[in-house]
């Protein structure tokens, strides 16, 4: 899911994280920020996202972020390839 960052973004992430407490299921969230500075990424991380990537997005950075959460490895082990 891709959402625009606004005043409600933090509330949305908080709602997802609160739901996780009830389901014991963690939904990885990667924030895409237009701000290339670490301060912008810090705000997203403070909002409890798993990773933050600055735009423009480098596919290697995106794959690395996904892989660091274990999702890409599982996807590859299921027989999928990056194209």
N, C-alpha and C positions, 0 to 999 in steps of 0.2 A: 504494500500500500504506500502511495506517495501522497504526502500532505504538504500544504504550504505552511511555512512557519509564520505564526502570528501569535497573538496573546493566548490563544487556546491550545497551542502545541504542548506546552508543559502540562496543561490539564489533561490532555489526551494521553500523554505518556504516563502520567500518574494513574489515570483510570486503567490503562493496560496493566501496569505494575500491580495495582490493587487487585485486579481480577486474577492475576497470577497467584496471589496468595491463596485464593479460594480453590484454584484448579491444580496447583502444584505443577504447572506447565509454564516454562519460560519462553516468551516470544522475543527473539533477538530483534533489536531495532537499530538500524543504521541511519544516522542523520546525514543529510547532504546539505552542506552550508555554502553559501556564496562567499563567505568570508574566509579567506585563506590564512588568516591569522589564528594563532593558537587560542586567543581569547574567545573567538567565535566558537571554536570547537569545544572549549571548556564549558561554555554555557549549555551546549547540547549534552555533554557528559554529565553536567550537574543536574540536568533534567532527567537523568537516569536512562540514557540511551547506552547501547553497548559499544558503539563506535561512531565516530564522526569523520566524514570525508569532505574535503573542500572541493568545490567546483572550480574549474572544469574537472570532471571526473576522469581519472586515468583508470582504464579497465584493470590494470594490474593492482592498483590500490583497492579497487572494489573487490576483486577476487581474494586479495589478501585479507581484507576485513571479514569477508564471508568465511574464508577458510579458518581464520583464527577462532571462529565460533564453532568449528567442526562441521558446519553444514555443507561446505563445498566438498570436503573429503567424503562424506556420506553420499553426496550426489554423484561423485566420480565412481565410488565403489559400486553404485547401482548400475554402472555401465554407461553413464553419460559422459560426453566429451565437451570440452570448451571449443567453440568454433569461431 
